[in-house]
Amino acid sequence: MMKQTSSMMDVLYAANDAYVPHLAASVCSFCENNQQEQAIRFHILSLGINQDNRNRLTQMLQRYRRQVCFYELGNVLERIRFSVDTRGFDESVLARLFVGSVLPKEVQRVLYLDCDTIVTDSLHELFQTDLGDCLLGAVGEPTVTKSRRALLGMDSKTVYVNSGVLLFNLALWREKNAEKTVLDFYCSKGGNLTAPDQDAINGALAGKIKELSPRYNYGTIEIYYPYRTLKKISYPVPFVSQECYNAAKSRPAIIHYLGEERPWREGTTHPFTEEYEKYLAMTPWRGTPKEKGWKSYFVCFRIFNAVTRPVPYLRYKMIDMLIPAFMRYRAKHREKVVK
């Protein structure tokens, strides 16, 4: 039986077999930058991770004297009793919704990270965050549109958060049966949401989420938009202070590779590509070839960024108009891969 202690830091990931190299890089970065922690236990929600990859991950973590536990979920869609359109996202994004029922009851607080994250600093302070009576903590995503917030039934002052980094108050999550609340909300929307798990969490738990500093989920939003633009986009939802935003930019603790600009794709010029490559090189998956077929895309992306840099609000509006097309492309691409 697992025993939860005050010194134990429980960390959660969800991945399929294809994402294991990225998972390994993230886990490695976590270990490297949290060596002062007395005990860290990793929980991996597996959607078909093979035994060889499990063994290699376990051996890697033995070097750091850290524990790892795997939980095989198989086809996560079978756990949902209604039809779901993942909009081209991998089904693994839904795995985090079952954290309360899958993890042992002894685990009462857990930090979830997407596999496309790299940790660059200690997360001790984050893990110790006082959540009060909130079910979880997360970083705000100010660029979500007002129309999408309205569809989720969110009021004009409630922060919408990104689900790539979630600090679960797991004891309260289970007590309030939040898993059922989120799934019931998802079902009420016909299993069809723009960002599957993320929209479901925001809509179902509005007002029960503690906003965290953007340094704990630092992505393209902070990279491409200045403070004044994000504050304007977010209005009337309160945005973090200028001081908090500046602290995140000067010293991000968790880098999140959002969108299509991933560091493992050929031709990317993501400003934090070197951080990913550094930690990947420290894993058994060092030398993993980059995804091909992206060079033309990234050339166009660089031109787009250069043209819109002087007018960031226009960039936001253009990106918002292009998102439906990106979603359709992603869904078609995923269908081809599955076939």
NUBA-43337 format. One record per residue (C-alpha): x negated, y, z negated; residue in one letter. Coordinates in Angstrom, 2 decimals. Each point is the difference from the previous one (the first is absolute). Layout:
# residues N
<site><x>X</x><y>Y</y><z>Z</z><type>a</type></site>
...
***
This chain:
# residues 339
<site><x>0.00</x><y>0.00</y><z>0.00</z><type>m</type></site>
<site><x>-1.28</x><y>3.46</y><z>0.86</z><type>m</type></site>
<site><x>-0.33</x><y>2.35</y><z>-2.94</z><type>k</type></site>
<site><x>0.41</x><y>3.73</y><z>0.59</z><type>q</type></site>
<site><x>-2.47</x><y>2.02</y><z>-2.07</z><type>t</type></site>
<site><x>-0.59</x><y>3.73</y><z>-0.27</z><type>s</type></site>
<site><x>-3.42</x><y>-0.47</y><z>1.63</z><type>s</type></site>
<site><x>1.31</x><y>-1.98</y><z>2.99</z><type>m</type></site>
<site><x>0.48</x><y>1.90</y><z>3.25</z><type>m</type></site>
<site><x>2.42</x><y>-1.90</y><z>2.26</z><type>d</type></site>
<site><x>-0.22</x><y>0.85</y><z>3.70</z><type>v</type></site>
<site><x>2.34</x><y>-1.17</y><z>2.77</z><type>l</type></site>
<site><x>-0.39</x><y>-0.40</y><z>3.77</z><type>y</type></site>
<site><x>2.13</x><y>-1.66</y><z>2.69</z><type>a</type></site>
<site><x>-1.48</x><y>-1.35</y><z>3.24</z><type>a</type></site>
<site><x>0.26</x><y>-2.47</y><z>2.84</z><type>n</type></site>
<site><x>-2.97</x><y>-1.95</y><z>1.34</z><type>d</type></site>
<site><x>-0.86</x><y>2.54</y><z>2.72</z><type>a</type></site>
<site><x>-0.34</x><y>2.82</y><z>-2.55</z><type>y</type></site>
<site><x>-2.43</x><y>-1.84</y><z>-2.29</z><type>v</type></site>
<site><x>-3.13</x><y>1.93</y><z>1.17</z><type>p</type></site>
<site><x>1.69</x><y>3.31</y><z>-0.89</z><type>h</type></site>
<site><x>1.28</x><y>-1.45</y><z>-3.27</z><type>l</type></site>
<site><x>-3.55</x><y>-1.11</y><z>-0.83</z><type>a</type></site>
<site><x>-1.45</x><y>3.45</y><z>0.75</z><type>a</type></site>
<site><x>2.57</x><y>1.64</y><z>-2.26</z><type>s</type></site>
<site><x>-0.49</x><y>-2.48</y><z>-2.83</z><type>v</type></site>
<site><x>-3.78</x><y>0.37</y><z>0.30</z><type>c</type></site>
<site><x>0.25</x><y>3.80</y><z>-0.21</z><type>s</type></site>
<site><x>2.23</x><y>-0.37</y><z>-3.05</z><type>f</type></site>
<site><x>-2.54</x><y>-2.21</y><z>-1.77</z><type>c</type></site>
<site><x>-2.98</x><y>2.15</y><z>0.93</z><type>e</type></site>
<site><x>1.56</x><y>3.18</y><z>-1.37</z><type>n</type></site>
<site><x>1.57</x><y>-1.47</y><z>-3.12</z><type>n</type></site>
<site><x>-2.89</x><y>-1.97</y><z>-1.44</z><type>q</type></site>
<site><x>0.49</x><y>1.65</y><z>-3.38</z><type>q</type></site>
<site><x>3.34</x><y>-1.78</y><z>-0.47</z><type>e</type></site>
<site><x>-0.15</x><y>-2.85</y><z>-2.48</z><type>q</type></site>
<site><x>2.41</x><y>-2.20</y><z>1.94</z><type>a</type></site>
<site><x>1.67</x><y>0.22</y><z>3.41</z><type>i</type></site>
<site><x>2.40</x><y>-2.62</y><z>1.32</z><type>r</type></site>
<site><x>1.03</x><y>0.02</y><z>3.65</z><type>f</type></site>
<site><x>3.36</x><y>-1.38</y><z>1.10</z><type>h</type></site>
<site><x>0.36</x><y>-0.78</y><z>3.71</z><type>i</type></site>
<site><x>3.46</x><y>-0.45</y><z>1.50</z><type>l</type></site>
<site><x>-0.83</x><y>-2.29</y><z>2.91</z><type>s</type></site>
<site><x>1.94</x><y>-0.33</y><z>3.22</z><type>l</type></site>
<site><x>-1.94</x><y>-2.94</y><z>1.42</z><type>g</type></site>
<site><x>-3.57</x><y>0.73</y><z>-1.12</z><type>i</type></site>
<site><x>-1.90</x><y>-3.21</y><z>0.77</z><type>n</type></site>
<site><x>-2.04</x><y>-1.93</y><z>-2.54</z><type>q</type></site>
<site><x>-3.36</x><y>0.93</y><z>1.49</z><type>d</type></site>
<site><x>0.75</x><y>3.72</y><z>-0.32</z><type>n</type></site>
<site><x>1.28</x><y>-0.54</y><z>-3.54</z><type>r</type></site>
<site><x>-3.22</x><y>-1.76</y><z>-0.94</z><type>n</type></site>
<site><x>-2.15</x><y>2.75</y><z>1.48</z><type>r</type></site>
<site><x>1.97</x><y>2.70</y><z>-1.84</z><type>l</type></site>
<site><x>-0.29</x><y>-1.95</y><z>-3.24</z><type>t</type></site>
<site><x>-3.77</x><y>-0.42</y><z>0.43</z><type>q</type></site>
<site><x>-0.40</x><y>3.70</y><z>0.78</z><type>m</type></site>
<site><x>1.85</x><y>0.93</y><z>-3.19</z><type>l</type></site>
<site><x>-2.03</x><y>-2.46</y><z>-2.06</z><type>q</type></site>
<site><x>-3.03</x><y>2.20</y><z>0.76</z><type>r</type></site>
<site><x>1.79</x><y>2.80</y><z>-1.82</z><type>y</type></site>
<site><x>1.26</x><y>-2.34</y><z>-2.74</z><type>r</type></site>
<site><x>3.59</x><y>0.86</y><z>0.87</z><type>r</type></site>
<site><x>3.05</x><y>-2.24</y><z>0.07</z><type>q</type></site>
<site><x>2.25</x><y>-0.58</y><z>3.01</z><type>v</type></site>
<site><x>3.40</x><y>-1.69</y><z>0.23</z><type>c</type></site>
<site><x>1.83</x><y>-0.85</y><z>3.23</z><type>f</type></site>
<site><x>3.77</x><y>-0.23</y><z>0.40</z><type>y</type></site>
<site><x>1.23</x><y>-1.49</y><z>3.25</z><type>e</type></site>
<site><x>3.19</x><y>1.71</y><z>1.18</z><type>l</type></site>
<site><x>0.19</x><y>-1.63</y><z>3.43</z><type>g</type></site>
<site><x>2.64</x><y>1.72</y><z>2.11</z><type>n</type></site>
<site><x>0.96</x><y>2.92</y><z>-2.22</z><type>v</type></site>
<site><x>3.12</x><y>0.66</y><z>2.09</z><type>l</type></site>
<site><x>1.48</x><y>-3.23</y><z>-1.39</z><type>e</type></site>
<site><x>0.03</x><y>1.65</y><z>-3.43</z><type>r</type></site>
<site><x>2.34</x><y>2.71</y><z>1.33</z><type>i</type></site>
<site><x>3.60</x><y>-1.05</y><z>0.41</z><type>r</type></site>
<site><x>0.83</x><y>2.43</y><z>2.78</z><type>f</type></site>
<site><x>-1.33</x><y>0.81</y><z>3.45</z><type>s</type></site>
<site><x>-3.02</x><y>2.33</y><z>0.05</z><type>v</type></site>
<site><x>-1.55</x><y>2.04</y><z>2.80</z><type>d</type></site>
<site><x>-3.60</x><y>0.73</y><z>-1.03</z><type>t</type></site>
<site><x>-0.37</x><y>2.55</y><z>2.84</z><type>r</type></site>
<site><x>-3.24</x><y>-1.60</y><z>1.17</z><type>g</type></site>
<site><x>-1.60</x><y>-0.09</y><z>-3.44</z><type>f</type></site>
<site><x>-1.39</x><y>-3.34</y><z>-1.16</z><type>d</type></site>
<site><x>2.30</x><y>-1.86</y><z>-2.39</z><type>e</type></site>
<site><x>-2.71</x><y>0.23</y><z>-2.66</z><type>s</type></site>
<site><x>1.15</x><y>3.58</y><z>-0.75</z><type>v</type></site>
<site><x>3.08</x><y>-1.53</y><z>-1.65</z><type>l</type></site>
<site><x>-2.00</x><y>-2.25</y><z>-2.33</z><type>a</type></site>
<site><x>-0.54</x><y>2.71</y><z>-2.62</z><type>r</type></site>
<site><x>3.75</x><y>0.16</y><z>-0.61</z><type>l</type></site>
<site><x>-0.23</x><y>-3.41</y><z>-1.73</z><type>f</type></site>
<site><x>-2.78</x><y>0.90</y><z>-2.42</z><type>v</type></site>
<site><x>2.24</x><y>-0.38</y><z>-3.04</z><type>g</type></site>
<site><x>1.20</x><y>-3.50</y><z>0.80</z><type>s</type></site>
<site><x>-3.28</x><y>-1.36</y><z>1.38</z><type>v</type></site>
<site><x>-2.60</x><y>1.17</y><z>-2.50</z><type>l</type></site>
<site><x>-0.16</x><y>-1.71</y><z>-3.42</z><type>p</type></site>
<site><x>2.09</x><y>1.63</y><z>-2.74</z><type>k</type></site>
<site><x>-3.19</x><y>0.70</y><z>-1.96</z><type>e</type></site>
<site><x>-0.96</x><y>2.62</y><z>2.60</z><type>v</type></site>
<site><x>1.79</x><y>3.14</y><z>-1.14</z><type>q</type></site>
<site><x>-1.83</x><y>2.65</y><z>2.04</z><type>r</type></site>
<site><x>-1.57</x><y>-0.44</y><z>3.42</z><type>v</type></site>
<site><x>-1.60</x><y>2.27</y><z>2.57</z><type>l</type></site>
<site><x>0.99</x><y>-0.83</y><z>3.58</z><type>y</type></site>
<site><x>-2.22</x><y>1.03</y><z>2.93</z><type>l</type></site>
<site><x>0.50</x><y>-0.46</y><z>3.74</z><type>d</type></site>
<site><x>-2.77</x><y>-1.94</y><z>1.72</z><type>c</type></site>
<site><x>-0.82</x><y>3.05</y><z>2.15</z><type>d</type></site>
<site><x>-1.43</x><y>1.88</y><z>-2.98</z><type>t</type></site>
<site><x>-3.53</x><y>0.59</y><z>-1.26</z><type>i</type></site>
<site><x>-0.71</x><y>0.90</y><z>-3.62</z><type>v</type></site>
<site><x>-2.74</x><y>2.60</y><z>-0.48</z><type>t</type></site>
<site><x>0.20</x><y>0.77</y><z>-3.72</z><type>d</type></site>
<site><x>1.02</x><y>-1.42</y><z>-3.37</z><type>s</type></site>
<site><x>3.74</x><y>-0.68</y><z>-0.32</z><type>l</type></site>
<site><x>-0.03</x><y>-0.28</y><z>-3.77</z><type>h</type></site>
<site><x>1.84</x><y>3.28</y><z>-0.49</z><type>e</type></site>
<site><x>2.57</x><y>-0.93</y><z>2.65</z><type>l</type></site>
<site><x>0.69</x><y>-3.38</y><z>-1.59</z><type>f</type></site>
<site><x>0.47</x><y>1.61</y><z>-3.41</z><type>q</type></site>
<site><x>2.51</x><y>2.57</y><z>1.30</z><type>t</type></site>
<site><x>2.95</x><y>0.48</y><z>-2.35</z><type>d</type></site>
<site><x>3.04</x><y>-0.89</y><z>2.09</z><type>l</type></site>
<site><x>2.49</x><y>0.75</y><z>-2.76</z><type>g</type></site>
<site><x>3.39</x><y>-1.35</y><z>1.02</z><type>d</type></site>
<site><x>-0.93</x><y>-0.07</y><z>3.71</z><type>c</type></site>
<site><x>-0.04</x><y>-3.35</y><z>1.80</z><type>l</type></site>
<site><x>-3.13</x><y>0.81</y><z>1.95</z><type>l</type></site>
<site><x>-2.49</x><y>2.67</y><z>0.95</z><type>g</type></site>
<site><x>-0.87</x><y>1.00</y><z>3.57</z><type>a</type></site>
<site><x>-1.36</x><y>2.84</y><z>2.12</z><type>v</type></site>
<site><x>2.40</x><y>2.33</y><z>1.81</z><type>g</type></site>
<site><x>0.35</x><y>0.04</y><z>3.78</z><type>e</type></site>
<site><x>1.07</x><y>3.59</y><z>0.78</z><type>p</type></site>
<site><x>0.26</x><y>-0.51</y><z>3.77</z><type>t</type></site>
<site><x>3.10</x><y>-2.19</y><z>-0.19</z><type>v</type></site>
<site><x>2.85</x><y>1.80</y><z>1.76</z><type>t</type></site>
<site><x>3.00</x><y>1.52</y><z>-1.75</z><type>k</type></site>
<site><x>2.34</x><y>-2.06</y><z>2.20</z><type>s</type></site>
<site><x>-1.67</x><y>-3.23</y><z>-1.10</z><type>r</type></site>
<site><x>0.24</x><y>1.01</y><z>-3.64</z><type>r</type></site>
<site><x>3.68</x><y>0.73</y><z>0.51</z><type>a</type></site>
<site><x>0.59</x><y>-3.45</y><z>1.52</z><type>l</type></site>
<site><x>-1.55</x><y>-1.50</y><z>-3.12</z><type>l</type></site>
<site><x>2.28</x><y>2.06</y><z>-2.23</z><type>g</type></site>
<site><x>-2.84</x><y>1.97</y><z>-1.58</z><type>m</type></site>
<site><x>0.69</x><y>3.44</y><z>-1.39</z><type>d</type></site>
<site><x>-1.92</x><y>3.10</y><z>1.07</z><type>s</type></site>
<site><x>-2.39</x><y>0.00</y><z>-2.97</z><type>k</type></site>
<site><x>-1.02</x><y>-3.67</y><z>-0.30</z><type>t</type></site>
<site><x>-3.44</x><y>-0.96</y><z>1.28</z><type>v</type></site>
<site><x>-0.23</x><y>-2.67</y><z>2.71</z><type>y</type></site>
<site><x>-3.05</x><y>-2.24</y><z>-0.55</z><type>v</type></site>
<site><x>-2.30</x><y>-2.19</y><z>2.07</z><type>n</type></site>
<site><x>0.10</x><y>-3.68</y><z>-1.00</z><type>s</type></site>
<site><x>-3.64</x><y>-0.78</y><z>0.90</z><type>g</type></site>
<site><x>-1.08</x><y>0.51</y><z>-3.61</z><type>v</type></site>
<site><x>2.48</x><y>-0.83</y><z>-2.76</z><type>l</type></site>
<site><x>-0.57</x><y>-0.18</y><z>-3.74</z><type>l</type></site>
<site><x>2.75</x><y>-2.32</y><z>-1.26</z><type>f</type></site>
<site><x>1.42</x><y>0.27</y><z>-3.51</z><type>n</type></site>
<site><x>0.71</x><y>-3.70</y><z>0.43</z><type>l</type></site>
<site><x>1.56</x><y>-0.60</y><z>-3.41</z><type>a</type></site>
<site><x>2.61</x><y>2.71</y><z>0.62</z><type>l</type></site>
<site><x>0.31</x><y>-1.04</y><z>3.67</z><type>w</type></site>
<site><x>1.17</x><y>-3.43</y><z>-1.15</z><type>r</type></site>
<site><x>2.13</x><y>1.35</y><z>-2.84</z><type>e</type></site>
<site><x>1.91</x><y>2.29</y><z>2.38</z><type>k</type></site>
<site><x>0.17</x><y>-2.70</y><z>2.71</z><type>n</type></site>
<site><x>-1.53</x><y>2.48</y><z>2.47</z><type>a</type></site>
<site><x>-0.65</x><y>-2.75</y><z>2.55</z><type>e</type></site>
<site><x>3.75</x><y>-0.53</y><z>0.41</z><type>k</type></site>
<site><x>0.63</x><y>3.75</y><z>0.05</z><type>t</type></site>
<site><x>-2.46</x><y>0.51</y><z>2.87</z><type>v</type></site>
<site><x>1.24</x><y>-3.00</y><z>2.00</z><type>l</type></site>
<site><x>3.64</x><y>0.99</y><z>-0.49</z><type>d</type></site>
<site><x>-0.80</x><y>3.48</y><z>1.30</z><type>f</type></site>
<site><x>-1.86</x><y>-1.49</y><z>2.98</z><type>y</type></site>
<site><x>3.00</x><y>-2.23</y><z>0.75</z><type>c</type></site>
<site><x>2.37</x><y>2.99</y><z>-0.22</z><type>s</type></site>
<site><x>-2.03</x><y>1.59</y><z>2.82</z><type>k</type></site>
<site><x>0.45</x><y>-3.07</y><z>2.19</z><type>g</type></site>
<site><x>-3.61</x><y>-1.10</y><z>-0.51</z><type>g</type></site>
<site><x>-0.99</x><y>2.69</y><z>2.48</z><type>n</type></site>
<site><x>-2.21</x><y>2.76</y><z>-1.39</z><type>l</type></site>
<site><x>-2.74</x><y>2.06</y><z>1.66</z><type>t</type></site>
<site><x>-2.64</x><y>-1.11</y><z>-2.52</z><type>a</type></site>
<site><x>1.43</x><y>-3.29</y><z>-1.32</z><type>p</type></site>
<site><x>-1.19</x><y>-0.43</y><z>-3.58</z><type>d</type></site>
<site><x>-1.01</x><y>3.64</y><z>-0.46</z><type>q</type></site>
<site><x>3.40</x><y>1.43</y><z>0.89</z><type>d</type></site>
<site><x>1.73</x><y>-2.65</y><z>-2.11</z><type>a</type></site>
<site><x>-2.13</x><y>0.84</y><z>-3.05</z><type>i</type></site>
<site><x>0.52</x><y>3.75</y><z>0.41</z><type>n</type></site>
<site><x>3.73</x><y>-0.22</y><z>0.59</z><type>g</type></site>
<site><x>0.72</x><y>-2.52</y><z>-2.74</z><type>a</type></site>
<site><x>-2.30</x><y>1.43</y><z>-2.68</z><type>l</type></site>
<site><x>0.27</x><y>3.75</y><z>0.64</z><type>a</type></site>
<site><x>-0.69</x><y>1.88</y><z>-3.22</z><type>g</type></site>
<site><x>-1.62</x><y>-3.04</y><z>-1.63</z><type>k</type></site>
<site><x>-3.44</x><y>0.39</y><z>1.61</z><type>i</type></site>
<site><x>-2.85</x><y>1.99</y><z>-1.56</z><type>k</type></site>
<site><x>-1.98</x><y>2.04</y><z>2.53</z><type>e</type></site>
<site><x>-3.75</x><y>-0.60</y><z>-0.04</z><type>l</type></site>
<site><x>-2.88</x><y>2.13</y><z>1.26</z><type>s</type></site>
<site><x>-0.69</x><y>-0.30</y><z>3.75</z><type>p</type></site>
<site><x>-3.58</x><y>-1.02</y><z>-0.80</z><type>r</type></site>
<site><x>1.46</x><y>-3.46</y><z>-0.70</z><type>y</type></site>
<site><x>1.45</x><y>-0.38</y><z>3.49</z><type>n</type></site>
<site><x>-2.03</x><y>2.24</y><z>2.29</z><type>y</type></site>
<site><x>1.05</x><y>-0.40</y><z>3.62</z><type>g</type></site>
<site><x>0.53</x><y>1.76</y><z>3.30</z><type>t</type></site>
<site><x>2.37</x><y>2.51</y><z>-1.57</z><type>i</type></site>
<site><x>-2.77</x><y>1.49</y><z>-2.13</z><type>e</type></site>
<site><x>-2.56</x><y>-0.33</y><z>2.80</z><type>i</type></site>
<site><x>1.93</x><y>1.84</y><z>2.72</z><type>y</type></site>
<site><x>2.20</x><y>2.51</y><z>-1.83</z><type>y</type></site>
<site><x>-1.05</x><y>2.97</y><z>-2.18</z><type>p</type></site>
<site><x>1.68</x><y>0.62</y><z>-3.32</z><type>y</type></site>
<site><x>2.22</x><y>2.86</y><z>1.16</z><type>r</type></site>
<site><x>1.42</x><y>-2.13</y><z>2.84</z><type>t</type></site>
<site><x>0.81</x><y>-2.94</y><z>-2.27</z><type>l</type></site>
<site><x>1.66</x><y>2.30</y><z>-2.52</z><type>k</type></site>
<site><x>2.12</x><y>1.48</y><z>2.80</z><type>k</type></site>
<site><x>0.94</x><y>-3.42</y><z>1.37</z><type>i</type></site>
<site><x>0.86</x><y>-1.31</y><z>-3.47</z><type>s</type></site>
<site><x>2.28</x><y>2.90</y><z>-0.99</z><type>y</type></site>
<site><x>2.34</x><y>-0.04</y><z>-1.90</z><type>p</type></site>
<site><x>-1.59</x><y>-3.10</y><z>-1.56</z><type>v</type></site>
<site><x>-2.79</x><y>1.20</y><z>-2.34</z><type>p</type></site>
<site><x>-3.50</x><y>-0.71</y><z>1.30</z><type>f</type></site>
<site><x>-3.11</x><y>-0.55</y><z>-2.12</z><type>v</type></site>
<site><x>-2.02</x><y>3.01</y><z>-1.11</z><type>s</type></site>
<site><x>-2.80</x><y>1.45</y><z>2.10</z><type>q</type></site>
<site><x>-2.44</x><y>-1.10</y><z>-2.71</z><type>e</type></site>
<site><x>1.24</x><y>-3.59</y><z>0.11</z><type>c</type></site>
<site><x>-0.14</x><y>-0.05</y><z>3.80</z><type>y</type></site>
<site><x>-3.54</x><y>1.43</y><z>0.07</z><type>n</type></site>
<site><x>-1.15</x><y>-2.59</y><z>-2.55</z><type>a</type></site>
<site><x>1.37</x><y>-2.77</y><z>2.20</z><type>a</type></site>
<site><x>-1.78</x><y>1.31</y><z>3.09</z><type>k</type></site>
<site><x>-3.33</x><y>0.44</y><z>-1.78</z><type>s</type></site>
<site><x>0.07</x><y>-3.38</y><z>-1.74</z><type>r</type></site>
<site><x>2.55</x><y>-2.54</y><z>1.29</z><type>p</type></site>
<site><x>0.17</x><y>-3.19</y><z>-2.07</z><type>a</type></site>
<site><x>2.00</x><y>-2.18</y><z>2.41</z><type>i</type></site>
<site><x>-0.23</x><y>0.51</y><z>3.76</z><type>i</type></site>
<site><x>3.03</x><y>-1.28</y><z>1.89</z><type>h</type></site>
<site><x>-0.39</x><y>-0.60</y><z>3.74</z><type>y</type></site>
<site><x>3.50</x><y>0.93</y><z>1.14</z><type>l</type></site>
<site><x>1.34</x><y>0.03</y><z>3.54</z><type>g</type></site>
<site><x>-1.82</x><y>-1.49</y><z>2.98</z><type>e</type></site>
<site><x>-3.40</x><y>1.52</y><z>-0.80</z><type>e</type></site>
<site><x>-1.45</x><y>-3.06</y><z>-1.73</z><type>r</type></site>
<site><x>-3.77</x><y>-0.35</y><z>-0.63</z><type>p</type></site>
<site><x>-0.04</x><y>-3.54</y><z>1.39</z><type>w</type></site>
<site><x>1.16</x><y>1.13</y><z>3.45</z><type>r</type></site>
<site><x>-2.45</x><y>0.72</y><z>2.79</z><type>e</type></site>
<site><x>-0.39</x><y>3.70</y><z>0.77</z><type>g</type></site>
<site><x>1.38</x><y>1.39</y><z>-3.25</z><type>t</type></site>
<site><x>-1.46</x><y>3.22</y><z>-1.40</z><type>t</type></site>
<site><x>1.77</x><y>-0.16</y><z>-3.37</z><type>h</type></site>
<site><x>-2.09</x><y>2.15</y><z>-2.38</z><type>p</type></site>
<site><x>-0.17</x><y>-2.84</y><z>-2.55</z><type>f</type></site>
<site><x>-0.96</x><y>-2.80</y><z>2.39</z><type>t</type></site>
<site><x>-3.43</x><y>-0.38</y><z>-1.62</z><type>e</type></site>
<site><x>1.57</x><y>-0.69</y><z>-3.40</z><type>e</type></site>
<site><x>1.93</x><y>-2.96</y><z>1.42</z><type>y</type></site>
<site><x>-3.02</x><y>-1.33</y><z>1.89</z><type>e</type></site>
<site><x>-2.19</x><y>0.31</y><z>-3.10</z><type>k</type></site>
<site><x>2.20</x><y>-2.27</y><z>-2.10</z><type>y</type></site>
<site><x>0.88</x><y>-2.41</y><z>2.80</z><type>l</type></site>
<site><x>-3.76</x><y>-0.59</y><z>0.40</z><type>a</type></site>
<site><x>-0.10</x><y>-1.11</y><z>-3.65</z><type>m</type></site>
<site><x>2.55</x><y>-2.78</y><z>0.57</z><type>t</type></site>
<site><x>-0.13</x><y>-3.43</y><z>1.67</z><type>p</type></site>
<site><x>1.78</x><y>1.65</y><z>2.96</z><type>w</type></site>
<site><x>-2.90</x><y>2.32</y><z>0.87</z><type>r</type></site>
<site><x>-0.42</x><y>0.29</y><z>3.75</z><type>g</type></site>
<site><x>3.69</x><y>-0.51</y><z>0.79</z><type>t</type></site>
<site><x>0.48</x><y>1.35</y><z>3.57</z><type>p</type></site>
<site><x>2.10</x><y>3.13</y><z>0.37</z><type>k</type></site>
<site><x>3.37</x><y>-0.11</y><z>1.72</z><type>e</type></site>
<site><x>-0.34</x><y>0.84</y><z>3.66</z><type>k</type></site>
<site><x>2.37</x><y>1.92</y><z>2.25</z><type>g</type></site>
<site><x>0.11</x><y>3.21</y><z>-2.02</z><type>w</type></site>
<site><x>-2.62</x><y>2.23</y><z>1.62</z><type>k</type></site>
<site><x>2.39</x><y>1.83</y><z>2.34</z><type>s</type></site>
<site><x>2.47</x><y>0.53</y><z>-2.81</z><type>y</type></site>
<site><x>-2.62</x><y>1.58</y><z>-2.24</z><type>f</type></site>
<site><x>-1.28</x><y>2.26</y><z>2.79</z><type>v</type></site>
<site><x>3.54</x><y>1.35</y><z>0.38</z><type>c</type></site>
<site><x>0.34</x><y>0.25</y><z>-3.76</z><type>f</type></site>
<site><x>-3.15</x><y>2.10</y><z>-0.30</z><type>r</type></site>
<site><x>1.23</x><y>2.36</y><z>2.73</z><type>i</type></site>
<site><x>3.36</x><y>0.28</y><z>-1.76</z><type>f</type></site>
<site><x>-1.69</x><y>0.84</y><z>-3.30</z><type>n</type></site>
<site><x>-2.27</x><y>2.61</y><z>1.59</z><type>a</type></site>
<site><x>2.92</x><y>1.75</y><z>1.72</z><type>v</type></site>
<site><x>2.29</x><y>-0.01</y><z>-3.05</z><type>t</type></site>
<site><x>-2.60</x><y>0.80</y><z>-2.69</z><type>r</type></site>
<site><x>0.78</x><y>3.76</y><z>0.09</z><type>p</type></site>
<site><x>3.75</x><y>-0.71</y><z>-0.31</z><type>v</type></site>
<site><x>0.44</x><y>-2.79</y><z>-2.57</z><type>p</type></site>
<site><x>3.74</x><y>0.54</y><z>-0.43</z><type>y</type></site>
<site><x>0.51</x><y>-0.49</y><z>3.73</z><type>l</type></site>
<site><x>-2.10</x><y>-3.16</y><z>-0.26</z><type>r</type></site>
<site><x>2.37</x><y>-1.27</y><z>-2.69</z><type>y</type></site>
<site><x>3.05</x><y>0.68</y><z>2.16</z><type>k</type></site>
<site><x>-1.57</x><y>-1.72</y><z>3.02</z><type>m</type></site>
<site><x>-1.00</x><y>-3.06</y><z>-2.05</z><type>i</type></site>
<site><x>3.51</x><y>-0.20</y><z>-1.40</z><type>d</type></site>
<site><x>1.46</x><y>-0.06</y><z>3.51</z><type>m</type></site>
<site><x>-2.48</x><y>-2.70</y><z>1.09</z><type>l</type></site>
<site><x>0.58</x><y>-2.35</y><z>-2.95</z><type>i</type></site>
<site><x>3.02</x><y>-1.80</y><z>1.56</z><type>p</type></site>
<site><x>-2.07</x><y>-0.77</y><z>3.10</z><type>a</type></site>
<site><x>-2.88</x><y>-1.28</y><z>-2.16</z><type>f</type></site>
<site><x>2.41</x><y>-2.21</y><z>-1.92</z><type>m</type></site>
<site><x>1.42</x><y>-1.51</y><z>3.20</z><type>r</type></site>
<site><x>-3.52</x><y>-0.64</y><z>1.32</z><type>y</type></site>
<site><x>-1.06</x><y>-1.64</y><z>-3.25</z><type>r</type></site>
<site><x>3.07</x><y>-2.25</y><z>-0.02</z><type>a</type></site>
<site><x>-0.59</x><y>-1.13</y><z>3.61</z><type>k</type></site>
<site><x>-3.70</x><y>-0.58</y><z>-0.69</z><type>h</type></site>
<site><x>0.85</x><y>-2.10</y><z>-3.03</z><type>r</type></site>
<site><x>2.47</x><y>-2.09</y><z>2.02</z><type>e</type></site>
<site><x>-2.75</x><y>-0.81</y><z>2.49</z><type>k</type></site>
<site><x>-2.41</x><y>-0.99</y><z>-2.79</z><type>v</type></site>
<site><x>2.59</x><y>-2.24</y><z>-1.68</z><type>v</type></site>
<site><x>0.79</x><y>-1.72</y><z>3.32</z><type>k</type></site>
***
